[in-house]
Structures are given as C-alpha cells and as structure tokens.
Amino acid sequence: GFGYEDWLALLESLFVRVGDAESVGAPLEWVGDEELDTGVPHVVERLCETKGINVIFGPGDQGKSWLALYLRLCVQFGVKPFGSLDVRQSETMGVEYEASEETYARRTRAVLKGMGLPFQAVRLWQPSAALPRHVDALSRMIASEGIGFYTVDSAGHEAGSPGEHGTWEDAALALGKALKACYPATP
C-alpha cells in the first residue's frame, strides 16, 4: 500500500518540482525592439512632455540643477540626451532663483564642454519675487521669445515661502498653478 513514507516522498517531490519551476521564472525574452508610443508629444523623449510640468525632485546637492540644465541645453541645441533620446529642438530659457548669473554661466560652460559644444550664451531670467507674482511677465517672455522649453530652479524659492502660503504643500500648489497659467504661451 501507500504508507506514510510514500506520502512524504510524494510531497517532497511535489515541493521540489514546484520550487524548481518557481525559481526559474519566465523564459528569457528580448524586449525593447518596438518603438514606445505613449501618444503624448514630448520635448525630450519619454522624459519631458510638451505642455507638461516635469519635476526633478530630491534632497539638495544631488545634481538636479545640473540635470535640468543638461536637458535644457540638449533641447536648445538639438542634442540627443544620453546619446539616444529624441528631442524637439526649440528656444529655451532658464528661470533661476538659486544660482547667481556667474554660477549659471560657469555651469552652462561646463555642461556645454562636456557635450563637446563651444560656449554659447543662453537665456537666463532671475525674477525678483516668487513665480506666482510673475506669471504675466513669464508668459510674455515665453511668447515673445518663442520659448518651447524652460527650466525653473528651485521650486522651493519660486513657489514662495510657506509663510506666504501656509505650508510647503500650499507653496508647491501655488507654483503648480503659476506654471499651469503659462500653458497658453508654451508651445
């Protein structure tokens, strides 16, 4: 007959087979050979949507400003970011609250050098107050200069202090509303 020892052997065999099948996982497949079409037009392929607010968020001193500047210069000069992503070349502008004009120029020079491009002047605007107070001025600049892509650094400064809006969350919402108000002027 079928005894206790046989039952244990059967269970062990079943567990081994199931365990082996589970540990192997799905068969190896090739992926990524089809073009990804999200149906959303992008200024920078899969990273920055046209008419979208794209946020680079993280702790200080992690390179966010450098990355934003790099993407901006790629759009300005029609260079594929990371060597492979498509861009829709257009005029750009930096809206800067943190860095001085000298620091921004030094960063721009360093990024262009790293991209193998000669230094060229780029647009920089340093507003005197929080961005929600300058929506009209920003919209006029975007429209008159034909700006298709702009960066805003840093969101904390542009939104205004929590003292003006209550909390950092409220300040971030104020910034979002201000940027959204610029949509009609943004290509």
CORJOHU-V412330 format. One line per field, one symbol per residue. ss: DSSP state (2 for helix, 1 for strand, 0 for the rest). psi: psi as a letter, one per 30 degrees, with the letter a starting at -180 (. if undefined). burial: + if it has 9 or more other ideal C-beta (glycine too) atoms within 8 Angstrom, else -. A space follows every 10 residues. Layout:
ss = ???
psi = ???
burial = ???
//
This chain:
ss = 0002222222 2222222222 2222000000 0000000000 0111000110 0000000000 0002222222 2222222000 2220001000 1111110000 2222222222 2222000000 0001100000 2222222222 2222201111 1110222220 0222200222 2222222222 2022200
psi = ajaeeeeeee eeeeeeeeee eefeallklk lgfkkkjfgk kkejkgejkk gljkkjklll hfgeeeeeee eeeeeeghkj kgffkkljkl klkkjkfekl eeeeeeeeee eeeffgklkk klkkkjlflk effgeeeeee eeeefhkfkl kkjkeeeefl lfeffdleee eeeeeeeeee ffeffk.
burial = ------+--- ---------- ---------- ---------- -+++--++++ ---------- ---+++++++ +++++++-++ +---+-++-+ +++++++-+- ---+--+++- +++-+-+--- -++++-+--+ ++-++--+++ +++-+-++++ +++++--+++ -+--+----+ +++++++++- -+---+-
//
